[in-house]
Amino acid sequence: LRLLPLIPIQGLAAVLAAVFQAWGRFRLPVIAVVARQVATLTLVVSLAPALGAHCLPLAFVGGSLLQLATLAVSWRALGLRLAFGVRLEPDLARSLRLALPLIGGAAALQLGVAATRFLAAGLPEGSVSVLDYAGRISTALLDLLLGGALMVAFVDWSRAASEGAIDRLRVQVRRAAQVILFVLVPLAAVLIASRHSVVELLLARGKFSAGAAGLAAATMAFFFAWIPVEALGQTYVRLLLAWQDTARIGILAALRLAVVVGAAFALVGPLGVRGL
């Protein structure tokens, strides 16, 4: 319940960040995200001795408030005025219709996460932690390496799509995919080869036993191999967004949910948490 304020705070922050990005102001949203992370870590470190685990929701909410404040304070630089009313503008109504498949797709992805965690809960002790650590580390690496690049590329692709420049858009997407594979495939290979060192470096404070550390390393190998594939998937999702083809994104998310859940049930028996 203490994390519920994150819903409106992060929702408003996402809207403001999207406006800045639409105007080509990419630096400020990145600064706001960095400020949120730094503030969250600072609050955790400073409040943990007095509050223990109860400091976590306070830290998350405080960091998100700082992100929102950073964006709100800089709003005047755009020269835009906010107007509030109850009438639904045609453009807003169209945006809401386009957003519905995205909301369904996001819900499908979260259901997939919940299903795998549910299956992991029935495995030996530590399986949920291993799965969570491996997933979060690979996702963090993907966001770090790809998030900003795709944000900038999406603006160019949207402009090309609106102008009907199909050939230019095709070349841009092909080049983006080639660069992603050129960078991320070797990186994934290095991470897989050094997975035991990664576990030792990142999870040493978790007091993992030797068996749990080995299981975490084996599980991470699957997630590291998944990074280039997921990167290409996110690239083509941005392409569909540029075309405003959100219905296809929702359908693909539903198909992904079906594949993930089906494969998880089939593989969790012979492979354990690695199958998830």
KOLFIMI-149340 format. One record per residue (C-alpha): residue number from 1; residue in three letters; x, y, z. Coordinates in Angstrom, 1 decimal. Each point is the difference from the previous one (the first is absolute). Layout:
    k    r      px      py      pz
  NUM  ALA       X       Y       Z
...
***
This chain:
    k    r      px      py      pz
    1  LEU     0.0     0.0     0.0
    2  ARG     2.9     2.4     0.7
    3  LEU     1.0    -0.3    -3.7
    4  LEU    -3.4     1.0    -1.4
    5  PRO     1.1     3.7    -0.2
    6  LEU     2.5    -1.2    -2.7
    7  ILE    -2.9    -0.5    -2.4
    8  PRO    -1.1     3.6    -0.5
    9  ILE     3.5     1.4     0.6
   10  GLN     1.7    -2.2    -2.6
   11  GLY    -2.9     0.5    -2.3
   12  LEU     0.3     3.7     0.0
   13  ALA     3.8    -0.2    -0.3
   14  ALA    -0.4    -2.3    -3.1
   15  VAL    -2.4     2.5    -1.6
   16  LEU     2.3     2.9     0.5
   17  ALA     3.1    -2.0    -1.1
   18  ALA    -1.9    -1.0    -3.2
   19  VAL    -0.7     3.7    -0.8
   20  PHE     3.6     1.0     0.5
   21  GLN     1.1    -2.9    -2.3
   22  ALA    -2.6     1.0    -2.6
   23  TRP     1.6     3.4    -0.1
   24  GLY     3.5    -1.5    -0.4
   25  ARG     1.0     0.9     3.6
   26  PHE     1.5    -3.4     1.0
   27  ARG     2.5     1.2     2.5
   28  LEU    -2.4     1.1     2.7
   29  PRO    -2.0    -3.3     0.3
   30  VAL     3.3    -1.9     0.3
   31  ILE     1.2     2.4     2.7
   32  ALA    -3.3    -0.4     1.8
   33  VAL     0.3    -3.8     0.0
   34  VAL     3.6     0.1     1.2
   35  ALA    -1.2     2.4     2.8
   36  ARG    -2.7    -2.4     1.0
   37  GLN     2.4    -2.9     0.3
   38  VAL     2.6     1.9     1.9
   39  ALA    -2.7     1.4     2.4
   40  THR    -1.4    -3.5     0.5
   41  LEU     3.3    -1.5     0.9
   42  THR     0.9     2.9     2.2
   43  LEU    -3.3    -0.3     1.9
   44  VAL     0.5    -3.8     0.4
   45  VAL     3.4     0.5     1.5
   46  SER    -0.9     2.8     2.3
   47  LEU    -3.4    -1.4     1.2
   48  ALA     1.0    -3.7     0.2
   49  PRO     1.6     0.1     3.5
   50  ALA    -3.1     1.6     1.5
   51  LEU    -2.8    -1.6    -2.0
   52  GLY     1.4    -3.3    -1.4
   53  ALA    -1.9    -1.4    -2.9
   54  HIS    -2.8     2.6     0.5
   55  CYS     2.3     2.6    -1.5
   56  LEU    -0.3    -1.6    -3.5
   57  PRO    -3.5     1.3    -0.9
   58  LEU     0.9     3.5     1.4
   59  ALA     3.1     0.0    -2.1
   60  PHE    -1.7    -1.1    -3.2
   61  VAL    -2.8     2.7     0.5
   62  GLY     2.6     2.7     0.9
   63  GLY     2.1    -0.8    -3.0
   64  SER    -3.0     0.1    -2.3
   65  LEU    -1.1     3.3     1.4
   66  LEU     3.4     1.5    -0.8
   67  GLN    -0.3    -1.3    -3.6
   68  LEU    -3.4     1.6    -0.3
   69  ALA     1.2     3.3     1.6
   70  THR     3.0     0.2    -2.3
   71  LEU    -2.2    -0.3    -3.1
   72  ALA    -2.7     2.3     1.4
   73  VAL     2.4     2.8     0.9
   74  SER     1.5     0.0    -3.6
   75  TRP    -3.5     0.0    -1.7
   76  ARG     0.1     3.7    -0.6
   77  ALA     3.0    -0.5    -2.3
   78  LEU    -2.3    -1.6    -2.6
   79  GLY    -2.4     3.0    -0.1
   80  LEU    -3.0    -2.2     0.2
   81  ARG    -3.1     0.7     2.0
   82  LEU    -2.0    -2.7     1.8
   83  ALA    -3.8     0.2    -0.4
   84  PHE    -2.3    -2.1     2.2
   85  GLY    -3.6    -0.9    -1.0
   86  VAL    -2.5    -2.8    -0.2
   87  ARG    -0.5     0.1    -3.8
   88  LEU     1.9    -2.8    -1.8
   89  GLU     1.8     1.4    -3.0
   90  PRO    -0.1    -2.1    -3.2
   91  ASP     3.8    -0.4     0.1
   92  LEU    -0.1    -1.1     3.6
   93  ALA    -2.8    -2.5    -0.7
   94  ARG     2.1    -1.5    -2.8
   95  SER     3.0    -0.2     2.2
   96  LEU    -2.0    -1.9     2.6
   97  ARG    -1.2    -2.4    -2.6
   98  LEU     3.6    -0.6    -1.1
   99  ALA     1.0    -0.5     3.6
  100  LEU    -2.5    -2.7     0.8
  101  PRO     2.0    -2.8    -1.8
  102  LEU     3.2     1.2     1.7
  103  ILE    -1.7    -0.2     3.4
  104  GLY    -1.1    -3.5    -0.8
  105  GLY     3.4    -0.9    -1.2
  106  ALA     1.6     1.3     3.2
  107  ALA    -2.5    -2.0     2.0
  108  ALA     0.9    -3.1    -2.0
  109  LEU     3.7     0.4     0.7
  110  GLN    -0.6     0.5     3.7
  111  LEU    -2.2    -3.1     0.1
  112  GLY     3.0    -1.9    -1.5
  113  VAL     2.2     1.3     2.7
  114  ALA    -2.5    -1.0     2.7
  115  ALA    -0.4    -3.5    -1.5
  116  THR     3.7    -0.7     0.0
  117  ARG     0.4     1.2     3.5
  118  PHE    -2.9    -2.2     1.1
  119  LEU     1.7    -3.0    -1.5
  120  ALA     3.3     1.0     1.5
  121  ALA    -1.6     0.1     3.4
  122  GLY    -0.6    -3.8    -0.2
  123  LEU     3.7    -0.7    -0.7
  124  PRO     2.8    -0.4     2.6
  125  GLU     0.7     2.9     2.3
  126  GLY     1.7     3.0    -1.6
  127  SER    -1.5    -0.7    -3.5
  128  VAL    -2.1     3.2     0.1
  129  SER     3.0     2.1     0.9
  130  VAL     2.2    -1.6    -2.7
  131  LEU    -2.7     0.7    -2.6
  132  ASP    -0.6     3.5     1.2
  133  TYR     3.7     0.9     0.1
  134  ALA     0.7    -1.4    -3.4
  135  GLY    -2.9     1.7    -1.6
  136  ARG     0.7     3.4     1.6
  137  ILE     3.7     0.0    -0.9
  138  SER    -0.6    -0.8    -3.6
  139  THR    -2.9     2.5    -0.3
  140  ALA     2.2     2.7     1.6
  141  LEU     2.8    -0.7    -2.5
  142  LEU    -2.5     0.2    -2.8
  143  ASP    -1.5     3.3     1.1
  144  LEU     3.5     1.5     0.6
  145  LEU     1.3    -1.0    -3.4
  146  LEU    -3.2     0.5    -2.1
  147  GLY    -2.5     2.3     1.7
  148  GLY     1.4     3.3    -1.0
  149  ALA     0.9    -1.0    -3.6
  150  LEU    -3.5    -1.3    -0.7
  151  MET    -1.5     3.1     1.5
  152  VAL     1.8     2.2    -2.5
  153  ALA    -0.6    -2.4    -2.8
  154  PHE    -3.7    -0.2     0.6
  155  VAL    -0.3     3.8    -0.6
  156  ASP     1.8    -0.3    -3.3
  157  TRP    -2.1    -3.0    -1.0
  158  SER    -3.3     1.7     0.9
  159  ARG     1.0     3.0    -2.2
  160  ALA     0.9    -2.3    -2.9
  161  ALA    -3.3    -1.9     0.4
  162  SER    -2.1     3.2     0.1
  163  GLU     1.7     1.2    -3.1
  164  GLY    -0.5    -3.3    -1.8
  165  ALA     3.7    -0.5    -0.5
  166  ILE    -0.1    -3.7    -0.1
  167  ASP     3.4    -0.6    -1.5
  168  ARG     1.7     2.3     2.5
  169  LEU    -1.8    -1.7     2.8
  170  ARG     1.0    -3.5    -1.2
  171  VAL     3.6     1.0    -0.2
  172  GLN     0.0     1.5     3.5
  173  VAL    -1.6    -3.1     1.5
  174  ARG     2.4    -2.3    -1.8
  175  ARG     3.0     2.0     1.2
  176  ALA    -1.3     0.0     3.5
  177  ALA    -0.4    -3.7     0.0
  178  GLN     3.5    -0.6    -1.4
  179  VAL     1.6     2.3     2.6
  180  ILE    -1.9    -1.7     2.8
  181  LEU     1.1    -3.5    -1.1
  182  PHE     3.6     1.2    -0.5
  183  VAL     0.2     1.4     3.5
  184  LEU    -2.3    -2.3     2.1
  185  VAL     0.9    -3.5    -1.4
  186  PRO     3.7     0.3     1.0
  187  LEU    -1.0     1.6     3.3
  188  ALA    -2.4    -2.9     0.7
  189  ALA     2.8    -2.5    -0.8
  190  VAL     2.3     1.7     2.4
  191  LEU    -2.6     0.1     2.7
  192  ILE    -0.8    -3.6    -0.4
  193  ALA     3.7    -0.9     0.2
  194  SER     0.5     2.1     3.1
  195  ARG    -3.3    -0.8     1.7
  196  HIS     1.6    -1.5     3.1
  197  SER     2.0     3.2     0.5
  198  VAL    -3.2     2.1    -0.5
  199  VAL    -1.8    -2.0     2.7
  200  GLU     2.9     0.4     2.4
  201  LEU     0.2     3.7    -0.7
  202  LEU    -3.7     0.9     0.2
  203  LEU    -1.4    -2.6     2.4
  204  ALA     2.8    -0.3     2.6
  205  ARG    -2.0     1.9     2.6
  206  GLY    -2.9    -2.4    -0.5
  207  LYS     1.9    -2.7     1.9
  208  PHE    -0.7    -2.6    -2.7
  209  SER     1.2    -3.5     0.6
  210  ALA     2.3    -1.6    -2.5
  211  GLY    -2.9    -2.0    -1.5
  212  ALA    -2.3     3.1    -0.2
  213  ALA     2.8     2.0    -1.6
  214  GLY     0.5    -2.7    -2.6
  215  LEU    -3.7    -0.1    -0.7
  216  ALA    -0.1     3.8    -0.3
  217  ALA     2.9    -0.1    -2.5
  218  ALA    -1.7    -2.7    -2.1
  219  THR    -3.3     1.9     0.1
  220  MET     1.7     3.3    -1.0
  221  ALA     1.5    -1.7    -3.0
  222  PHE    -3.5    -0.5    -1.5
  223  PHE    -0.9     3.7     0.7
  224  PHE     3.3     1.3    -1.4
  225  ALA    -0.6    -2.0    -3.2
  226  TRP    -3.5     1.6    -0.2
  227  ILE     1.3     3.6     0.0
  228  PRO     0.6     0.3    -3.8
  229  VAL    -3.3    -1.6    -0.8
  230  GLU    -1.9     2.2     2.4
  231  ALA     1.9     3.1    -1.4
  232  LEU    -1.2    -0.8    -3.5
  233  GLY    -3.5    -0.6     1.3
  234  GLN     0.0     3.5     1.7
  235  THR     1.3     1.5    -3.2
  236  TYR    -2.8    -1.3    -2.1
  237  VAL    -2.5     1.0     2.7
  238  ARG     1.2     3.6    -0.4
  239  LEU    -0.5    -0.4    -3.7
  240  LEU    -3.6    -1.1     0.5
  241  LEU    -0.5     3.0     2.3
  242  ALA     1.4     2.3    -2.6
  243  TRP    -2.7    -1.5    -2.4
  244  GLN    -2.5     0.4     2.8
  245  ASP    -0.8    -3.7    -0.4
  246  THR    -0.7    -0.7     3.6
  247  ALA    -2.5    -2.8    -0.7
  248  ARG     2.8    -2.2    -1.3
  249  ILE     2.1     0.8     3.1
  250  GLY    -2.8    -1.2     2.2
  251  ILE    -0.4    -3.2    -2.0
  252  LEU     3.7    -0.7     0.1
  253  ALA     0.0     0.5     3.8
  254  ALA    -2.9    -2.5     0.4
  255  LEU     1.9    -2.5    -2.2
  256  ARG     3.1     0.5     2.1
  257  LEU    -2.0    -0.6     3.2
  258  ALA    -1.3    -3.3    -1.4
  259  VAL     3.5    -1.2    -1.1
  260  VAL     1.6     1.0     3.3
  261  VAL    -2.6    -1.7     2.2
  262  GLY    -0.1    -3.1    -2.2
  263  ALA     3.8    -0.3    -0.1
  264  ALA     0.3     0.6     3.7
  265  PHE    -2.4    -2.8     0.9
  266  ALA     1.8    -2.3    -2.5
  267  LEU     3.5     0.8     1.1
  268  VAL    -0.2     0.6     3.7
  269  GLY    -0.2    -3.8     0.7
  270  PRO     3.2    -1.1    -1.8
  271  LEU     2.0     3.2     0.4
  272  GLY    -1.3     1.6     3.2
  273  VAL     0.4     3.8     0.3
  274  ARG     2.3     0.0    -3.1
  275  GLY    -3.1    -1.0    -2.0
  276  LEU    -1.8     3.1     1.1
***
